[in-house]
Amino acid sequence: MMTKNIGNQRDQLEMLTIDQLVPEDHLVRKLDAAIDFSFIYPLVEDLYSSTGRPSIDPVVLIKMTFLQYTFGIRSMRQTIKEIETNMAYRWFLGFGFHSEVPHFSTFGKNYVRRFADTDLFEQIFYRILKEIMDQGLLSSEHVFVDSTHVKASANKRKFTKKTVRKEARAYEEKLQLELNLDRQEHGKRPFSPDSFEKEEFKEIKESTTDPESGYYVKDERTKQFAYSFHAATDEKGFVLANLVTPGNVHDSIPFQSIIDTVIENVKRPLVVAADAAYKTPAIANYLVENQMLPAFPYKRPMTRPGYFKKQEYVYDEHFDCYLCPEGQVLKYRTTTRDGYRQYSSDPKECAVCPVLQNCTQAAKPQKLIQRHIWEDYLELSEDLRHHHEIKEVYNRRKETIERVFADAKEKHGMRWTTLRGIKKLSMQAMLTFAAMNLKKLATWTWKGPQMA
């Protein structure tokens, strides 16, 4: 039988508290029980004047941002609207039924005037991470590194072309030292320090809306201004470190900085897993020399179809030369400023070679192979790739770092941003990953209401 609700209880009076309106297992209760947010007061004490008009409680300001990023609310303006009507959010902030909710611009003004040039958000991130470690939930023996692109708040058609200096590589000084030693061992004159100081430039597209973003091209359909959010997680999916760069910065460039941060704030991992973009001689060298095992995937050779692949040329370590598939010796020629040893064949022998067309298309019948001075480390990582334990670690990427990025975009509003500039995007990254860590901590440690 169909029932019609003919009663109007909109004006019904009740005597109750906000606490009674919030379900016992609501996420805000779990967040509130997981950590005491009063740790924020000492962090911001020096940012406030001892005199003047009373400010908005800084804990309330930070909690508002946690509501935004935990529940994936698209903006602070929308977050304020949600707080006005959502009793659970009011309960989390310590508000009553009629408490005045701050204006949506309050956090923005405080960010500009107080928080912009501080490490407040980084301290909040690592305070939550410390709580996770204290609870014994962190498992950082295996670390997973990756990045994801976040669409910038910028029109991809509004840009200017600009020539800029190429980014300095973190390992540049070490590479210069070792390649000069390599040249000396081969009887070559070392490069002078001045020759390395030559600046290299490249042409980029710079957004007129958000100049700090980077033009990102994935395929013919995906061309946009974006930022790259780099992160490292443990094997349980807790974010250990994060960094924001323009979207046109290669993943391998901030890798060392990310791992150094993990070592400094957590501990040195035993194995570091990353995808093929990180499979470079420099990264392999860095990991192995710092007592960490690389877990990299198979990387498809870049050789054109119909030509011999590099692995078909055998390297003879004792004689320091390569042997081609036809048995000819490619002798050492020089070591370049980029750290590559060059090995070349005899043009006279190549001229009469029956498989020359499968070897090279150079105008001069000569094969040239380059081998990085840290190629041994890359070959070690390739050998490790076949070990069962390393395979198991690498296969967990989809359950850790990839799931973190998927959740961040689908549930926490990180698919695109309304903020502009590296500093503000770094704040968003820190707060988003801190909220995700806190959410997992709260869910795993929640004991529920205690029975009387």
C-alpha positions as CSV (number, residue, x, y, z in Angstrom):
1,M,0.0,0.0,0.0
2,M,1.4,3.4,-1.0
3,T,1.9,5.8,1.9
4,K,1.9,9.6,1.6
5,N,3.8,11.7,4.1
6,I,1.2,14.3,4.9
7,G,2.8,15.5,8.1
8,N,5.1,18.6,8.2
9,Q,7.8,18.2,10.8
10,R,10.0,21.0,9.5
11,D,9.1,23.2,12.5
12,Q,9.3,20.5,15.1
13,L,11.4,21.5,18.1
14,E,14.0,19.1,19.5
15,M,16.5,19.3,22.3
16,L,19.8,17.7,21.1
17,T,23.4,18.3,20.6
18,I,25.5,18.2,17.4
19,D,27.3,15.2,18.8
20,Q,24.0,13.3,18.6
21,L,23.6,14.1,14.9
22,V,27.0,12.7,13.9
23,P,27.0,8.9,13.4
24,E,29.3,6.9,15.7
25,D,31.3,5.5,12.8
26,H,31.5,8.7,10.7
27,L,35.0,9.4,9.2
28,V,35.3,12.8,11.1
29,R,35.1,10.9,14.4
30,K,37.9,8.6,13.2
31,L,40.0,11.6,12.1
32,D,39.5,13.4,15.4
33,A,40.5,10.3,17.4
34,A,43.6,9.5,15.3
35,I,45.6,12.6,16.1
36,D,45.5,15.6,18.4
37,F,45.5,18.7,16.1
38,S,46.7,20.9,19.0
39,F,50.3,20.1,17.8
40,I,49.7,22.9,15.2
41,Y,49.7,25.7,17.8
42,P,53.5,25.6,18.6
43,L,54.2,25.5,14.8
44,V,52.4,28.8,14.1
45,E,52.9,30.6,17.4
46,D,55.7,32.8,15.9
47,L,53.5,33.7,12.9
48,Y,51.0,35.6,15.0
49,S,51.4,39.0,16.8
50,S,51.0,39.1,20.6
51,T,48.7,42.2,20.2
52,G,46.0,43.3,17.9
53,R,42.6,41.8,16.9
54,P,42.0,38.1,17.8
55,S,42.5,35.8,14.8
56,I,40.7,32.8,13.6
57,D,41.9,29.7,15.5
58,P,44.8,28.3,13.3
59,V,43.7,24.8,14.1
60,V,40.3,25.5,12.7
61,L,41.9,26.9,9.5
62,I,44.0,23.8,9.0
63,K,41.1,21.5,9.8
64,M,39.1,23.3,7.2
65,T,41.7,22.4,4.6
66,F,41.7,18.8,5.8
67,L,38.0,18.6,5.2
68,Q,38.5,20.0,1.7
69,Y,41.2,17.5,0.7
70,T,39.9,14.5,2.7
71,F,36.4,14.7,1.1
72,G,37.6,15.9,-2.3
73,I,35.7,19.2,-2.2
74,R,36.7,21.3,-5.2
75,S,37.4,24.6,-3.5
76,M,37.6,26.4,-0.2
77,R,34.5,28.4,-1.2
78,Q,32.5,25.2,-1.6
79,T,34.0,23.8,1.6
80,I,32.6,26.7,3.5
81,K,29.2,26.1,2.0
82,E,29.4,22.5,3.1
83,I,30.5,23.4,6.6
84,E,27.4,25.7,7.0
85,T,25.0,22.8,6.5
86,N,26.9,19.7,7.4
87,M,26.7,18.9,11.1
88,A,29.6,16.3,10.9
89,Y,31.9,19.0,9.6
90,R,30.8,21.4,12.3
91,W,31.4,18.8,14.9
92,F,34.9,18.2,13.5
93,L,35.7,21.9,13.7
94,G,34.2,22.2,17.2
95,F,31.4,24.5,16.0
96,G,27.9,24.8,17.5
97,F,24.6,25.1,15.6
98,H,24.9,28.9,15.3
99,S,28.7,29.3,15.2
100,E,29.7,31.7,12.5
101,V,31.7,30.0,9.8
102,P,34.8,31.9,8.5
103,H,34.6,33.5,5.1
104,F,36.0,31.4,2.3
105,S,38.8,33.9,1.7
106,T,40.1,33.7,5.3
107,F,42.5,30.8,4.6
108,G,43.8,32.4,1.4
109,K,44.6,35.6,3.3
110,N,46.3,33.8,6.1
111,Y,48.3,31.8,3.5
112,V,49.5,35.0,1.8
113,R,50.2,36.8,5.1
114,R,51.5,34.1,7.3
115,F,52.0,30.6,5.8
116,A,53.3,31.2,2.3
117,D,57.1,31.3,3.0
118,T,57.1,28.8,5.9
119,D,57.4,25.0,6.0
120,L,54.2,24.7,8.0
121,F,52.5,22.2,5.7
122,E,55.6,20.1,5.4
123,Q,55.8,20.0,9.2
124,I,52.1,18.9,9.4
125,F,52.7,16.2,6.8
126,Y,55.7,14.7,8.7
127,R,53.9,15.1,12.1
128,I,51.1,12.8,10.8
129,L,53.8,10.5,9.3
130,K,55.5,10.3,12.7
131,E,52.2,9.3,14.3
132,I,51.9,6.5,11.7
133,M,55.5,5.3,12.6
134,D,54.8,5.5,16.3
135,Q,51.7,3.2,15.8
136,G,54.0,0.7,14.0
137,L,52.0,0.9,10.8
138,L,54.9,2.0,8.5
139,S,56.7,-0.6,6.4
140,S,59.4,1.3,4.5
141,E,61.8,-1.5,3.6
142,H,60.4,-1.4,0.1
143,V,59.7,2.1,-1.4
144,F,57.8,2.9,-4.5
145,V,58.4,6.1,-6.5
146,D,56.3,7.6,-9.3
147,S,54.7,10.8,-10.5
148,T,51.4,11.9,-11.9
149,H,50.4,15.0,-13.9
150,V,47.9,17.4,-12.5
151,K,46.2,19.8,-15.0
152,A,47.1,23.4,-14.3
153,S,44.6,26.2,-14.1
154,A,45.8,27.6,-17.4
155,N,44.6,27.8,-21.0
156,K,46.8,25.6,-23.2
157,R,46.4,28.1,-26.1
158,K,47.6,31.1,-24.2
159,F,51.4,30.9,-24.1
160,T,54.6,32.5,-25.3
161,K,57.7,30.7,-26.5
162,K,60.8,31.3,-24.4
163,T,64.4,30.1,-24.3
164,V,65.5,28.9,-20.8
165,R,68.5,27.2,-19.3
166,K,68.3,23.4,-18.9
167,E,67.9,22.1,-15.4
168,A,71.1,21.1,-13.6
169,R,71.3,17.4,-12.9
170,A,71.7,16.4,-9.2
171,Y,74.6,14.1,-10.0
172,E,76.5,16.6,-12.4
173,E,79.5,17.1,-10.1
174,K,80.0,13.4,-9.5
175,L,79.6,12.6,-13.2
176,Q,82.2,15.2,-14.1
177,L,84.7,13.8,-11.7
178,E,84.3,10.2,-12.7
179,L,84.2,10.8,-16.5
180,N,87.5,12.7,-16.2
181,L,89.0,9.8,-14.3
182,D,87.8,7.5,-17.0
183,R,89.4,9.6,-19.7
184,Q,92.7,9.5,-17.8
185,E,92.6,5.8,-17.5
186,H,92.1,5.6,-21.3
187,G,95.1,8.0,-21.9
188,K,92.8,10.9,-22.8
189,R,93.3,14.5,-21.5
190,P,90.6,15.4,-18.9
191,F,88.1,18.1,-19.6
192,S,88.8,21.4,-17.9
193,P,86.3,22.6,-15.3
194,D,85.5,25.6,-17.5
195,S,84.3,23.3,-20.3
196,F,81.5,22.0,-18.1
197,E,80.2,25.4,-17.2
198,K,78.9,26.0,-20.6
199,E,75.2,26.6,-20.2
200,E,72.7,24.7,-22.4
201,F,69.4,26.2,-23.4
202,K,66.1,24.9,-24.7
203,E,62.9,26.5,-26.1
204,I,59.7,26.0,-24.1
205,K,56.1,27.1,-24.1
206,E,55.4,29.3,-21.1
207,S,51.8,29.9,-20.0
208,T,50.7,33.5,-19.7
209,T,48.2,32.4,-17.1
210,D,50.5,30.3,-14.8
211,P,54.1,30.8,-15.9
212,E,55.4,28.2,-13.4
213,S,53.5,25.3,-14.9
214,G,55.0,23.2,-17.7
215,Y,53.7,22.3,-21.1
216,Y,53.0,18.6,-21.1
217,V,52.6,16.4,-24.2
218,K,51.6,12.8,-23.8
219,D,50.0,12.1,-27.2
220,E,48.2,14.0,-30.0
221,R,45.1,14.4,-27.8
222,T,46.8,15.2,-24.5
223,K,48.6,18.5,-24.7
224,Q,48.2,20.9,-21.7
225,F,49.9,22.9,-19.1
226,A,50.4,20.8,-16.0
227,Y,52.3,20.1,-12.8
228,S,54.0,16.9,-11.9
229,F,53.3,15.5,-8.4
230,H,56.2,13.2,-7.4
231,A,55.7,10.9,-4.5
232,A,57.3,7.9,-2.7
233,T,55.2,5.4,-0.7
234,D,55.8,2.4,1.5
235,E,54.4,-1.1,0.7
236,K,51.2,-0.3,2.6
237,G,50.5,2.8,0.6
238,F,51.5,5.5,3.1
239,V,53.1,8.5,1.3
240,L,56.6,9.1,2.7
241,A,57.7,12.1,0.6
242,N,56.4,14.3,-2.2
243,L,57.6,17.0,-4.5
244,V,56.0,19.3,-7.1
245,T,57.7,20.3,-10.3
246,P,56.4,21.8,-13.6
247,G,54.8,19.2,-15.9
248,N,57.7,19.3,-18.4
249,V,60.3,18.2,-16.0
250,H,61.4,14.6,-16.6
251,D,60.6,12.1,-13.8
252,S,64.2,11.1,-13.3
253,I,65.4,14.6,-12.3
254,P,63.8,14.9,-8.8
255,F,64.2,11.2,-8.1
256,Q,67.4,11.6,-5.9
257,S,65.8,14.4,-3.9
258,I,62.7,12.3,-3.2
259,I,64.8,9.3,-1.9
260,D,67.1,11.6,0.1
261,T,64.0,13.0,1.8
262,V,62.8,9.5,2.6
263,I,66.2,8.5,4.1
264,E,66.3,11.7,6.2
265,N,62.8,11.6,7.6
266,V,62.0,7.9,7.7
267,K,64.9,5.5,7.0
268,R,67.0,4.0,4.2
269,P,64.9,1.5,2.2
270,L,66.3,-1.9,1.1
271,V,64.6,-1.8,-2.3
272,V,63.3,1.1,-4.5
273,A,60.8,0.3,-7.2
274,A,60.1,2.6,-10.1
275,D,58.9,2.4,-13.7
276,A,60.9,2.5,-16.9
277,A,61.2,6.3,-16.9
278,Y,63.6,6.0,-13.9
279,K,65.7,3.3,-15.5
280,T,68.8,5.4,-16.2
281,P,72.5,4.8,-15.4
282,A,72.6,7.8,-13.0
283,I,69.7,6.5,-10.9
284,A,71.0,2.9,-10.9
285,N,74.4,4.2,-9.8
286,Y,72.9,6.3,-7.0
287,L,70.8,3.4,-5.6
288,V,73.5,0.8,-5.7
289,E,76.2,3.0,-4.2
290,N,73.8,4.0,-1.4
291,Q,73.1,0.3,-0.5
292,M,69.6,0.2,-2.1
293,L,68.5,-2.4,-4.7
294,P,66.7,-1.1,-7.8
295,A,63.5,-2.8,-8.9
296,F,63.0,-1.7,-12.5
297,P,60.9,-3.3,-15.3
298,Y,61.9,-4.5,-18.7
299,K,62.6,-1.5,-21.0
300,R,62.0,-2.0,-24.7
301,P,65.0,-1.2,-26.9
302,M,64.7,2.0,-28.9
303,T,66.2,0.4,-32.0
304,R,64.4,0.7,-35.3
305,P,62.8,-2.5,-36.7
306,G,65.2,-4.5,-38.9
307,Y,68.4,-3.3,-37.1
308,F,70.6,-5.1,-34.6
309,K,69.8,-4.3,-31.0
310,K,72.5,-3.0,-28.6
311,Q,72.5,-6.2,-26.6
312,E,73.4,-8.1,-29.8
313,Y,76.8,-6.4,-29.6
314,V,78.8,-8.1,-26.9
315,Y,80.8,-6.0,-24.4
316,D,84.2,-7.5,-23.5
317,E,85.1,-6.0,-20.1
318,H,88.6,-7.4,-20.0
319,F,89.7,-5.8,-23.4
320,D,87.2,-2.9,-23.1
321,C,85.7,-3.3,-26.5
322,Y,82.5,-4.5,-28.3
323,L,82.1,-7.4,-30.7
324,C,79.5,-7.1,-33.4
325,P,77.3,-10.0,-34.6
326,E,79.8,-10.6,-37.4
327,G,82.8,-10.8,-35.0
328,Q,84.4,-7.4,-35.7
329,V,85.9,-5.5,-32.8
330,L,84.6,-2.0,-32.0
331,K,87.5,-0.2,-30.1
332,Y,87.3,2.5,-27.6
333,R,87.5,6.0,-29.1
334,T,86.7,8.6,-26.4
335,T,84.6,9.5,-23.4
336,T,82.1,12.4,-24.0
337,R,81.2,15.2,-21.6
338,D,77.9,13.4,-21.0
339,G,79.7,10.4,-19.6
340,Y,79.4,8.1,-22.6
341,R,82.3,6.0,-23.8
342,Q,82.3,5.7,-27.6
343,Y,83.3,2.5,-29.4
344,S,83.7,2.5,-33.2
345,S,84.3,-0.1,-35.9
346,D,86.8,-0.2,-38.7
347,P,85.2,1.4,-41.8
348,K,87.2,-0.8,-44.2
349,E,85.8,-4.0,-42.7
350,C,82.3,-2.5,-42.4
351,A,82.3,-1.6,-46.1
352,V,82.4,-5.3,-47.1
353,C,80.2,-6.6,-44.3
354,P,77.2,-8.6,-45.7
355,V,74.8,-7.3,-42.9
356,L,75.8,-3.6,-43.0
357,Q,72.2,-2.6,-43.9
358,N,71.1,-4.2,-40.6
359,C,73.8,-2.4,-38.6
360,T,73.9,1.3,-39.5
361,Q,72.6,3.8,-42.0
362,A,75.4,6.3,-41.5
363,A,77.0,7.8,-44.6
364,K,80.3,6.4,-43.5
365,P,80.2,2.6,-43.2
366,Q,81.1,2.6,-39.5
367,K,79.2,1.5,-36.4
368,L,79.3,3.6,-33.3
369,I,78.1,2.3,-29.9
370,Q,77.9,4.4,-26.7
371,R,78.3,3.0,-23.2
372,H,77.8,5.1,-20.1
373,I,80.5,5.0,-17.5
374,W,77.8,3.8,-15.1
375,E,76.4,1.2,-17.5
376,D,77.5,-1.6,-15.1
377,Y,75.0,-0.4,-12.5
378,L,72.3,-0.5,-15.1
379,E,73.3,-4.0,-16.1
380,L,73.1,-5.0,-12.4
381,S,69.6,-3.7,-12.2
382,E,68.7,-5.7,-15.3
383,D,70.1,-8.9,-13.7
384,L,68.1,-8.1,-10.5
385,R,65.0,-7.8,-12.5
386,H,64.9,-11.6,-13.0
387,H,65.0,-12.4,-9.3
388,H,61.8,-13.5,-7.8
389,E,61.9,-11.2,-4.8
390,I,62.6,-8.1,-7.0
391,K,59.7,-9.1,-9.3
392,E,57.4,-9.4,-6.3
393,V,58.4,-5.9,-5.1
394,Y,57.9,-4.3,-8.5
395,N,54.5,-6.0,-9.0
396,R,53.2,-4.3,-5.9
397,R,53.5,-0.9,-7.6
398,K,49.9,-1.2,-8.7
399,E,48.8,-1.7,-5.1
400,T,50.8,1.1,-3.7
401,I,51.9,4.2,-5.6
402,E,49.5,3.7,-8.5
403,R,46.6,3.3,-6.2
404,V,47.6,6.3,-4.2
405,F,47.5,8.5,-7.3
406,A,44.3,6.9,-8.5
407,D,42.6,7.6,-5.1
408,A,44.1,11.1,-5.0
409,K,42.5,12.0,-8.3
410,E,39.2,10.2,-7.9
411,K,38.5,10.9,-4.2
412,H,40.6,13.8,-3.1
413,G,40.3,16.4,-5.9
414,M,43.8,16.1,-7.4
415,R,42.9,15.5,-11.0
416,W,43.2,19.3,-11.7
417,T,43.9,22.4,-9.6
418,T,42.5,25.9,-9.2
419,L,45.7,27.1,-7.6
420,R,48.7,28.7,-9.4
421,G,52.4,28.6,-8.7
422,I,54.8,26.0,-7.4
423,K,54.4,27.2,-3.7
424,K,50.6,26.8,-3.7
425,L,50.7,23.5,-5.6
426,S,53.3,22.2,-3.0
427,M,50.9,23.2,-0.3
428,Q,48.1,21.3,-2.0
429,A,50.3,18.2,-2.5
430,M,51.4,18.2,1.2
431,L,47.9,18.6,2.5
432,T,46.3,16.1,0.1
433,F,48.9,13.4,0.9
434,A,48.7,14.3,4.6
435,A,44.9,13.9,4.5
436,M,45.2,10.5,2.7
437,N,47.8,9.3,5.3
438,L,45.6,10.5,8.1
439,K,42.5,8.9,6.6
440,K,44.3,5.5,6.4
441,L,45.7,5.9,9.9
442,A,42.3,6.9,11.3
443,T,40.5,3.9,9.6
444,W,43.1,1.4,10.7
445,T,43.3,2.5,14.3
446,W,39.6,3.2,14.9
447,K,38.3,1.3,17.9
448,G,34.7,2.5,17.8
449,P,32.6,3.8,20.7
450,Q,33.3,2.2,24.1
451,M,30.5,0.4,25.7
452,A,29.4,1.7,29.2
